[in-house]
């Protein structure tokens, strides 16, 4: 039987006296192209949308519907780290940085942050808790995962119109067969992560050929 996310983590924090409890998740660590995106969401306990879950188990249509519902009833902040930042600081640090930016962008400061995963960003500035598999266990993190993934997927669809041939509208920048074929045939775009091996290898081949 599938276990659905609940409000246990938020309620436990509230019992300890915290008032503004926020869930945070990021999406886009693995793709070869595009930014890494994080969302911070503070849910209203009396207006939690039905059907929140890990964004990966929801259909695109369901995510889109929930995205609109979450934005209508919650305090939401979305932030990103660019391809240049990912290449400059590595993807793990960029993911944590995007989370920090999302928390900092909330309309009212959080006083407790629930972070998906097993690491806490060093620069949060608030009390926080890492929740392993939090997007499937904690409603606020589930909401953040839906917001981050929907926002990033929309961005990659827009970028796909500017750079056709890589399949970003379907693969969101992940290294699918179509994307790798596009890299080999069309080359590297400004939106590709040059520190990622498949992209780096193609750049190195191009440099070798040109020399």
ChimeraX attribute file (.defattr): number of C-alpha atoms within 10 A of each C-alpha:
attribute: neighborCount
match mode: 1-to-1
recipient: residues
	/A:1	3
	/A:2	5
	/A:3	8
	/A:4	15
	/A:5	20
	/A:6	16
	/A:7	14
	/A:8	12
	/A:9	19
	/A:10	24
	/A:11	14
	/A:12	11
	/A:13	19
	/A:14	14
	/A:15	9
	/A:16	8
	/A:17	11
	/A:18	16
	/A:19	13
	/A:20	17
	/A:21	23
	/A:22	26
	/A:23	32
	/A:24	32
	/A:25	30
	/A:26	30
	/A:27	25
	/A:28	22
	/A:29	17
	/A:30	12
	/A:31	19
	/A:32	24
	/A:33	28
	/A:34	27
	/A:35	29
	/A:36	29
	/A:37	29
	/A:38	31
	/A:39	32
	/A:40	36
	/A:41	31
	/A:42	27
	/A:43	26
	/A:44	15
	/A:45	12
	/A:46	7
	/A:47	12
	/A:48	17
	/A:49	19
	/A:50	8
	/A:51	15
	/A:52	27
	/A:53	27
	/A:54	23
	/A:55	24
	/A:56	14
	/A:57	10
	/A:58	15
	/A:59	9
	/A:60	15
	/A:61	10
	/A:62	14
	/A:63	24
	/A:64	18
	/A:65	12
	/A:66	23
	/A:67	22
	/A:68	13
	/A:69	16
	/A:70	24
	/A:71	15
	/A:72	12
	/A:73	15
	/A:74	19
	/A:75	16
	/A:76	24
	/A:77	23
	/A:78	24
	/A:79	23
	/A:80	25
	/A:81	21
	/A:82	18
	/A:83	22
	/A:84	18
	/A:85	17
	/A:86	23
	/A:87	15
	/A:88	14
	/A:89	13
	/A:90	14
	/A:91	22
	/A:92	13
	/A:93	16
	/A:94	24
	/A:95	24
	/A:96	24
	/A:97	24
	/A:98	27
	/A:99	31
	/A:100	23
	/A:101	21
	/A:102	24
	/A:103	28
	/A:104	19
	/A:105	17
	/A:106	18
	/A:107	10
	/A:108	11
	/A:109	13
	/A:110	24
	/A:111	16
	/A:112	22
	/A:113	28
	/A:114	25
	/A:115	29
	/A:116	27
	/A:117	16
	/A:118	11
	/A:119	13
	/A:120	19
	/A:121	16
	/A:122	11
	/A:123	12
	/A:124	19
	/A:125	14
	/A:126	13
	/A:127	13
	/A:128	19
	/A:129	18
	/A:130	16
	/A:131	20
	/A:132	14
	/A:133	15
	/A:134	25
	/A:135	29
	/A:136	23
	/A:137	21
	/A:138	26
	/A:139	28
	/A:140	34
	/A:141	34
	/A:142	29
	/A:143	34
	/A:144	35
	/A:145	33
	/A:146	30
	/A:147	32
	/A:148	27
	/A:149	26
	/A:150	22
	/A:151	19
	/A:152	24
	/A:153	22
	/A:154	14
	/A:155	16
	/A:156	24
	/A:157	19
	/A:158	13
	/A:159	18
	/A:160	18
	/A:161	12
	/A:162	9
	/A:163	17
	/A:164	13
	/A:165	16
	/A:166	26
	/A:167	23
	/A:168	26
	/A:169	18
	/A:170	15
	/A:171	17
	/A:172	25
	/A:173	27
	/A:174	20
	/A:175	20
	/A:176	17
	/A:177	12
	/A:178	16
	/A:179	21
	/A:180	19
	/A:181	15
	/A:182	17
	/A:183	20
	/A:184	17
	/A:185	11
	/A:186	13
	/A:187	15
	/A:188	18
	/A:189	12
	/A:190	11
	/A:191	17
	/A:192	21
	/A:193	26
	/A:194	22
	/A:195	18
	/A:196	17
	/A:197	11
	/A:198	16
	/A:199	22
	/A:200	15
	/A:201	13
	/A:202	17
	/A:203	17
	/A:204	12
	/A:205	13
	/A:206	14
	/A:207	10
	/A:208	9
	/A:209	8
	/A:210	7
	/A:211	6
